[in-house]
């Protein structure tokens, strides 16, 4: 029996690998291991989804949506939510670079 390729949510697979530069769980685990943190793909997935659940919980609370663990979990695994978080983090990183360049006179 073959193993499934990943959790398939209503809106696609629950990892954002379509974003340029994004890594799948196996590549994250390989990179972490090469940097001295022994990790396998299951651990990488669990850590990633744990972080997404924390963020999703705050979003759900902010919008006063029923914050049951099922809704938070479904939101955390939704590729659209993950892409949104990526875009926010990417924008923050770009703003940091811009403000740092301004301070240095570049």
C-alpha positions as CSV (number, residue, x, y, z in Angstrom):
1,X,0.0,0.0,0.0
2,X,1.4,3.4,-1.0
3,X,1.4,6.3,1.4
4,X,-0.6,9.4,0.6
5,X,1.4,12.4,-0.8
6,X,0.0,14.8,1.8
7,X,-3.1,16.1,3.5
8,X,-5.4,17.4,0.8
9,X,-7.6,20.3,2.1
10,X,-10.6,21.6,0.2
11,X,-8.3,24.2,-1.4
12,X,-5.2,22.1,-2.2
13,X,-2.4,20.5,-0.4
14,X,-1.6,21.9,3.0
15,X,1.9,23.0,2.3
16,X,2.8,26.0,0.3
17,X,5.4,24.8,-2.2
18,X,4.1,26.8,-5.1
19,X,5.7,29.9,-3.6
20,X,9.1,30.7,-5.0
21,X,11.8,29.7,-2.5
22,X,9.4,27.6,-0.3
23,X,10.5,24.3,1.0
24,X,8.5,21.1,1.5
25,X,8.8,19.3,4.9
26,X,11.5,16.9,3.7
27,X,13.7,19.8,2.5
28,X,13.1,21.7,5.7
29,X,14.2,18.7,7.7
30,X,17.3,18.2,5.6
31,X,18.3,21.8,6.0
32,X,17.7,21.8,9.7
33,X,19.7,18.6,10.1
34,X,22.6,20.0,8.0
35,X,22.6,23.0,10.4
36,X,22.9,20.7,13.4
37,X,19.3,20.2,14.5
38,X,18.4,16.6,14.0
39,X,15.0,16.5,12.4
40,X,12.8,14.4,10.1
41,X,10.0,15.5,7.8
42,X,7.3,14.5,10.4
43,X,8.9,16.8,13.0
44,X,9.2,19.6,10.5
45,X,5.5,19.3,9.7
46,X,4.5,19.2,13.3
47,X,6.5,22.3,14.2
48,X,5.3,24.1,11.1
49,X,1.6,23.3,11.8
50,X,2.0,24.1,15.5
51,X,3.2,27.6,14.5
52,X,0.3,28.0,12.0
53,X,-2.2,26.9,14.6
54,X,-0.9,29.6,17.0
55,X,-1.3,32.2,14.2
56,X,-4.7,30.9,13.1
57,X,-5.9,30.9,16.7
58,X,-5.2,34.7,17.0
59,X,-6.8,35.4,13.6
60,X,-9.9,33.4,14.6
61,X,-10.2,35.2,17.9
62,X,-9.7,38.6,16.2
63,X,-12.6,38.0,13.9
64,X,-14.7,36.5,16.7
65,X,-15.2,33.3,14.8
66,X,-16.0,30.1,16.8
67,X,-12.5,29.2,18.0
68,X,-13.0,25.5,18.3
69,X,-9.8,23.5,17.8
70,X,-11.4,22.0,14.6
71,X,-11.7,25.4,13.0
72,X,-8.3,26.6,14.1
73,X,-6.8,23.3,12.8
74,X,-8.6,23.6,9.4
75,X,-7.5,27.2,9.1
76,X,-3.9,26.4,9.9
77,X,-3.7,23.6,7.3
78,X,-5.4,25.7,4.5
79,X,-2.9,26.7,1.8
80,X,-4.6,30.0,1.3
81,X,-3.9,30.9,5.0
82,X,-0.3,29.7,4.8
83,X,0.2,31.8,1.6
84,X,-1.3,34.8,3.4
85,X,1.1,34.4,6.3
86,X,4.0,34.0,3.8
87,X,3.0,37.3,2.1
88,X,2.8,39.2,5.4
89,X,6.2,37.9,6.5
90,X,7.7,38.7,3.1
91,X,6.4,42.2,3.3
92,X,7.7,42.7,6.8
93,X,11.1,41.5,5.6
94,X,11.1,43.8,2.6
95,X,10.2,46.7,4.9
96,X,13.1,45.8,7.2
97,X,15.5,45.9,4.3
98,X,14.1,49.2,3.1
99,X,14.4,50.8,6.6
100,X,17.9,49.4,7.1
101,X,19.1,50.8,3.8
102,X,17.7,54.2,4.7
103,X,19.6,54.2,8.0
104,X,22.9,53.4,6.2
105,X,22.4,56.0,3.6
106,X,22.3,53.5,0.7
